[in-house]
């Protein structure tokens, strides 16, 4: 069960945004990721709880940020309920999309589990609902993902297979690289792996 710490920062000016303490593991239903977020000064700022089924679909999502809350799942596309800090105003949403995304590294792992790409120059298009912090506002985004290469590196804990993805935002054409080993993000825009207490899980 990998556990560790990511630091999250603005990918453009590198302003520190949060620290995400996480643990994740494959399980009977598929894969689960839970984390607690703190501000750079150490104050609690939110949490992520995401469970995928064996096909990589989100069967349970719960996000907290700035007293806002989102609960969602794959249902007729993806469906969610967003609740304001007072707990009195709940808004339901539904979009014909494949899955969810957001600032947490969990969503990058989830997208790769959904797409199951093989190394190839061809890209696969995916529609996602992104929840934008700090108020978890939903926004539908279209991306294309390509698995450029898969390399195995020798480490102190044994061979480590690293996948390099190219992700393209289809509305702007902006491209960036994402490096993933198992269920841990090694590098991505705005994300740095600061600490890892145990090796990444190996998916079948």
N, C-alpha and C positions, 0 to 999 in steps of 0.2 A: 504494500500500500504506500505509494509515493506521498510524501508530505514535505512541505517546504515553504518558500517565500518568494513571491514575485514583487518587484517594484514597478509601479505604473507611472508613466510620465507623458506629458504632451509630446507627440511624435514630431512636432514642428519646432518648438522652442525648448523642449526638454524640461519644462517646468514639472517638478515632482507633484503627482496627483494623489497617490495612495500607496499603501503597502498591503498586499493580499496574502494572507496566511492560509494555505490550502492543504487538503488531503483528498485523494481520489483513488478509486480502485474498480476493477471489473467485478461484477456480482452476478447473481442469478438472473436479474432482469436485463443486464447489459453493462452499464457503467454509471457510476455516481461520483459527483464532484461537489465538495462543500468547502466554503471559505468564509473568512471574516476579514473585512477591510478596515484599515485605520488610516487616518490622515498622516501626512509626514510628521506631525507633532505627536502622534500616538493616540489620538482620540478615535473612538469607534465611529465608523462612517457608513457601514452597510454590510451586506452578506449576500452570498450566492449559494443556492442549492439546486443542482441540476441532475436529473436522472434520465438516462437514455435507455431505450430498449435495445435488443440485440442487433437491430437494423440501423441503429444510430438516430432514431426518431426521439424527440423530447417527450417523454411521458409525464414529466413533472418538472416545473421550473418555479422557483420562488426567489425573487429578488427584493432586497431592501436597500434603500438609499435615501438619506435626508428625510426619514420618516415616511417616504412613499413606499408602496409595496406593489409588486406585480406577481400574480400567480398565473401560470400558463401551461399549456400542453398541446400536443399535436391532435387536433380534432377539427375535421372539415378544413384542412389546411392547418393553420395554427390559431388558437383561441386563447385569449388572456383576459384577466380582470385587473384593472389598475385602481388602487385605492389611495386617496389623498391622506395627508398627515392627520387630519381630524378623524378619519375612519368613517365619515358620513357620506362621502361622495365616491361611489365605485362605478367605473366605466368599463364596459365590456367591449372587446375588439375581436375581430376575426378577419384574417387575410388568407388568400390562397397562396401560401408560401410553404417552403419546405421545413423551416426550422427558425430558431431565434439566434440573435447575436447581440453583442455588446462589448464593453471594454474588458471584461474578464477573459483571461486566457482559456477558461473552460469552453468558451464558444468556438475557439479555433479548433480545439480537439474535437468538439462535437461535430463540426462541419466535416472534418476529415473522416470521422466515423460514419457519417451519413453518405459521403460520396464514394468512399472506398476506391480511390483512384490507383491506377497502376502507372509506373513511370512512362511518360509519353509527352510529346510536344503538344498534343491536343488538349483543349481546355473544356471543362464542364461548367455550364451555367447553373446558378442556384439563386433562388429568391429567399431572402431572410427578413425577419422583422427585428430591427435593432431598437434597443431601449437606451435612450440617451440620458446620461446622468447630468445634473443631480436629481431631476424630477421623474426619471424613467419614462420620458415621452417616447411613444412608439413611432417608428419610421420604417417604411419598407424600402429595402435596398436590393439591388441586383448585382451579383458578383460572378466572375468566372474564376475557377480554380484549375491549376495544372500542376501535377506532380513532376517536377523537372528531373529530379534524380534521387536515388536512394543509395546511401553509402554506409558501410559498417566501419566503425572505428574501435580500436582496442583501447580499453580503459582499465583502471584498477579493479573494477567490479566485473570485468568481462566485456565481450563484444557489445557495442551500442550501435543500433541502426538508426540513422538520422535521415528523415525525409525533408527535402527542400521543395516547398510549394511556391508558385507564383500566383498571387491574388490580384485580380484586376477589378476595380470599381467601374461598372459599366456606364454609370452616368457621367463620370469625369475622365475615364481612361487611365486614372492613376494606378500604378502598379507597385507592389511591394512584395518582399520575400518573407516567408514564414518557415522556420526550422523547427521540426517536431521530432521527438524521440518517444515512441510509445504513447503515453498519455501525459507527457510533459512538454511544454513549449520552451525550447531552448533560446530562441530569439525571434522577435517580431517587432514591428514599429510600436513604440510606446510601452514595450514589455521587456523586462530583464529578469532572468532567473537568478535570484540572489543566493538561495540556499536550497539544497535538496538532500533530505536525510536518508532516502532509500532510492534504489534504482526505479526508473519508469516501468510501468506494467507492460508486458508484451501481449499484444492482442493476437488471437488466433487468425 
